[in-house]
Amino acid sequence: MKKIYLICSLAVFIGVAAGISFFLIRDANTAIPGDITLINQNGEQYKFGKDNTKLKLIEFMYTHCPDVCPTTTIKMVELRKDLEKAGVFGKDIEFITITIDPYRDTPEILKRYMKDFGIKSSNSWLFLTGDKQNIKTEQQKIRKIGEAMQFQYKDPGNGQFVHTTFTYLIDENNKFVKKFPMGEDFNKKEVYDTILDEIR
């Protein structure tokens, strides 16, 4: 009986370990395709493969989000201040916020969102959307970036997206480093420490 119990316990342990290893390996191999171009809050093109000098903290959001997105943005504003004090924001790390609702979130709307949160327009925190004139193609590009990060989202038809609640730290080559919860569970100190560890 003991032998059967030990065999079953070992099988369960191996199964759990294999599952954890799968997700760790999957995340470690994640990277944003470098050939995707979107437009920023100023209507300028941004290509993911062009900048290979800085870490990037990626936030997915949409401006009509009632809760988790604005909460995350607020916490990122506070994080930016800490990183500025450390002298690394803009030099070693930049923030990129990508809307999952490019049809409504035009560059003008993103600028208004930034203003509401006290975010000055700069090259160190970019807000990205798609060209409304080619909306289907742009939606596919954004979804491709999301899928690369395992970020899932869906519009159930009422304009209130259901989406994964993670932000993502990627390295200079757009490869996955670590993911962090969004909203109230976004731990500013944990993200700050992880960024500084990567820079050092």
VOGULUM-236682 format. One record per residue (C-alpha): x, y, z. Coordinates in nm, 3 decimals. Example, Ala and Ser with C-alpha at 12.3 -4.5 7.8 and 13.67 -1.06 7.14 Angstrom:
ZAPA_xx_yy_zz
ZAPA_1.230_-0.450_0.780;
ZAPA_1.367_-0.106_0.714;
//
This chain:
ZAPA_xx_yy_zz
ZAPA_0.000_0.000_0.000;
ZAPA_0.286_0.234_0.091;
ZAPA_0.452_0.157_-0.241;
ZAPA_0.134_0.249_-0.436;
ZAPA_0.103_0.571_-0.233;
ZAPA_0.465_0.663_-0.306;
ZAPA_0.426_0.588_-0.678;
ZAPA_0.107_0.799_-0.698;
ZAPA_0.268_1.084_-0.505;
ZAPA_0.572_1.074_-0.732;
ZAPA_0.352_1.075_-1.044;
ZAPA_0.160_1.379_-0.917;
ZAPA_0.486_1.558_-0.830;
ZAPA_0.633_1.489_-1.176;
ZAPA_0.314_1.608_-1.342;
ZAPA_0.310_1.934_-1.146;
ZAPA_0.681_1.991_-1.205;
ZAPA_0.639_1.929_-1.578;
ZAPA_0.349_2.176_-1.592;
ZAPA_0.546_2.445_-1.410;
ZAPA_0.850_2.384_-1.633;
ZAPA_0.634_2.417_-1.945;
ZAPA_0.508_2.763_-1.843;
ZAPA_0.853_2.880_-1.734;
ZAPA_1.012_2.768_-2.061;
ZAPA_0.723_2.913_-2.263;
ZAPA_0.758_3.252_-2.095;
ZAPA_1.137_3.251_-2.125;
ZAPA_1.109_3.198_-2.502;
ZAPA_0.849_3.472_-2.548;
ZAPA_0.944_3.771_-2.764;
ZAPA_0.760_4.052_-2.941;
ZAPA_0.803_4.026_-3.320;
ZAPA_1.046_4.299_-3.422;
ZAPA_0.878_4.379_-3.752;
ZAPA_0.552_4.521_-3.612;
ZAPA_0.495_4.894_-3.655;
ZAPA_0.226_5.092_-3.471;
ZAPA_0.172_5.465_-3.420;
ZAPA_0.226_5.661_-3.102;
ZAPA_0.028_5.938_-2.935;
ZAPA_0.185_6.191_-3.175;
ZAPA_0.087_5.995_-3.485;
ZAPA_0.449_5.886_-3.540;
ZAPA_0.549_5.531_-3.635;
ZAPA_0.708_5.304_-3.377;
ZAPA_0.875_4.978_-3.480;
ZAPA_0.943_4.722_-3.208;
ZAPA_1.264_4.593_-3.364;
ZAPA_1.419_4.937_-3.402;
ZAPA_1.508_5.016_-3.041;
ZAPA_1.742_4.763_-2.884;
ZAPA_1.895_4.985_-2.616;
ZAPA_1.644_4.978_-2.330;
ZAPA_1.428_4.754_-2.116;
ZAPA_1.056_4.802_-2.176;
ZAPA_0.764_4.771_-1.937;
ZAPA_0.461_4.684_-2.152;
ZAPA_0.110_4.771_-2.039;
ZAPA_-0.197_4.668_-2.240;
ZAPA_-0.506_4.880_-2.177;
ZAPA_-0.798_5.066_-2.331;
ZAPA_-0.918_5.410_-2.229;
ZAPA_-1.279_5.302_-2.164;
ZAPA_-1.163_5.043_-1.908;
ZAPA_-1.348_5.111_-1.580;
ZAPA_-1.106_4.963_-1.330;
ZAPA_-0.788_4.759_-1.374;
ZAPA_-0.635_4.964_-1.660;
ZAPA_-0.650_5.309_-1.499;
ZAPA_-0.540_5.163_-1.166;
ZAPA_-0.234_5.013_-1.337;
ZAPA_-0.156_5.339_-1.514;
ZAPA_-0.168_5.527_-1.181;
ZAPA_0.076_5.280_-1.026;
ZAPA_0.306_5.309_-1.329;
ZAPA_0.307_5.688_-1.288;
ZAPA_0.429_5.637_-0.930;
ZAPA_0.685_5.380_-1.048;
ZAPA_0.814_5.623_-1.309;
ZAPA_0.886_5.881_-1.037;
ZAPA_1.091_5.625_-0.843;
ZAPA_1.282_5.526_-1.156;
ZAPA_1.347_5.892_-1.237;
ZAPA_1.493_5.941_-0.888;
ZAPA_1.720_5.642_-0.953;
ZAPA_1.833_5.806_-1.279;
ZAPA_1.731_5.515_-1.501;
ZAPA_1.395_5.612_-1.649;
ZAPA_1.435_5.704_-2.014;
ZAPA_1.802_5.602_-2.004;
ZAPA_1.776_5.230_-1.928;
ZAPA_1.402_5.165_-1.911;
ZAPA_1.100_5.296_-2.099;
ZAPA_0.727_5.234_-2.065;
ZAPA_0.508_5.131_-2.356;
ZAPA_0.131_5.134_-2.321;
ZAPA_-0.060_4.960_-2.601;
ZAPA_-0.432_5.003_-2.648;
ZAPA_-0.632_4.694_-2.737;
ZAPA_-0.905_4.922_-2.872;
ZAPA_-0.738_5.110_-3.159;
ZAPA_-1.070_5.198_-3.322;
ZAPA_-1.176_5.425_-3.034;
ZAPA_-0.831_5.502_-2.892;
ZAPA_-0.693_5.736_-3.155;
ZAPA_-0.371_5.933_-3.089;
ZAPA_-0.586_6.228_-2.979;
ZAPA_-0.775_6.015_-2.726;
ZAPA_-0.450_5.869_-2.596;
ZAPA_-0.310_6.220_-2.548;
ZAPA_-0.617_6.313_-2.347;
ZAPA_-0.578_5.997_-2.136;
ZAPA_-0.214_6.087_-2.072;
ZAPA_-0.309_6.438_-1.968;
ZAPA_-0.572_6.304_-1.728;
ZAPA_-0.302_6.099_-1.554;
ZAPA_-0.039_6.372_-1.557;
ZAPA_0.181_6.193_-1.810;
ZAPA_0.391_6.427_-2.022;
ZAPA_0.434_6.327_-2.384;
ZAPA_0.788_6.196_-2.435;
ZAPA_0.986_5.918_-2.600;
ZAPA_1.027_5.749_-2.261;
ZAPA_0.660_5.657_-2.220;
ZAPA_0.490_5.581_-2.549;
ZAPA_0.120_5.516_-2.596;
ZAPA_0.065_5.303_-2.905;
ZAPA_-0.240_5.250_-3.123;
ZAPA_-0.319_5.161_-3.482;
ZAPA_-0.405_5.360_-3.791;
ZAPA_-0.784_5.392_-3.792;
ZAPA_-0.784_5.395_-4.175;
ZAPA_-0.654_5.035_-4.174;
ZAPA_-0.823_4.923_-3.856;
ZAPA_-0.851_4.549_-3.930;
ZAPA_-0.481_4.521_-4.013;
ZAPA_-0.388_4.726_-3.706;
ZAPA_-0.608_4.515_-3.479;
ZAPA_-0.429_4.206_-3.609;
ZAPA_-0.090_4.363_-3.532;
ZAPA_-0.189_4.444_-3.175;
ZAPA_-0.332_4.096_-3.127;
ZAPA_-0.006_3.948_-3.257;
ZAPA_0.188_4.142_-2.993;
ZAPA_-0.058_4.036_-2.725;
ZAPA_-0.039_3.670_-2.825;
ZAPA_0.341_3.684_-2.819;
ZAPA_0.316_3.790_-2.454;
ZAPA_0.030_3.543_-2.384;
ZAPA_-0.194_3.845_-2.326;
ZAPA_-0.551_3.749_-2.416;
ZAPA_-0.844_3.983_-2.472;
ZAPA_-1.193_3.981_-2.617;
ZAPA_-1.469_4.233_-2.682;
ZAPA_-1.798_4.062_-2.587;
ZAPA_-1.983_4.320_-2.798;
ZAPA_-2.046_4.593_-2.543;
ZAPA_-1.711_4.772_-2.577;
ZAPA_-1.595_4.650_-2.235;
ZAPA_-1.304_4.420_-2.308;
ZAPA_-1.236_4.107_-2.108;
ZAPA_-0.859_4.074_-2.085;
ZAPA_-0.562_3.917_-1.912;
ZAPA_-0.435_4.121_-1.617;
ZAPA_-0.057_4.130_-1.653;
ZAPA_0.210_4.382_-1.745;
ZAPA_0.533_4.259_-1.903;
ZAPA_0.898_4.348_-1.867;
ZAPA_1.098_4.273_-2.180;
ZAPA_1.466_4.320_-2.248;
ZAPA_1.650_4.524_-2.510;
ZAPA_1.583_4.256_-2.770;
ZAPA_1.208_4.242_-2.697;
ZAPA_1.243_3.911_-2.511;
ZAPA_1.039_3.827_-2.202;
ZAPA_1.196_3.892_-1.860;
ZAPA_0.904_3.879_-1.616;
ZAPA_0.532_3.951_-1.587;
ZAPA_0.352_4.136_-1.309;
ZAPA_-0.015_4.157_-1.206;
ZAPA_-0.216_4.462_-1.310;
ZAPA_-0.447_4.677_-1.100;
ZAPA_-0.440_4.669_-0.720;
ZAPA_-0.202_4.370_-0.729;
ZAPA_0.063_4.564_-0.922;
ZAPA_0.349_4.564_-0.668;
ZAPA_0.547_4.880_-0.742;
ZAPA_0.845_4.776_-0.527;
ZAPA_0.868_4.432_-0.689;
ZAPA_0.864_4.584_-1.039;
ZAPA_1.115_4.852_-0.937;
ZAPA_1.355_4.596_-0.786;
ZAPA_1.327_4.367_-1.089;
ZAPA_1.404_4.654_-1.327;
ZAPA_1.709_4.764_-1.128;
ZAPA_1.833_4.403_-1.107;
ZAPA_1.810_4.375_-1.486;
ZAPA_1.991_4.706_-1.538;
ZAPA_2.274_4.609_-1.303;
//
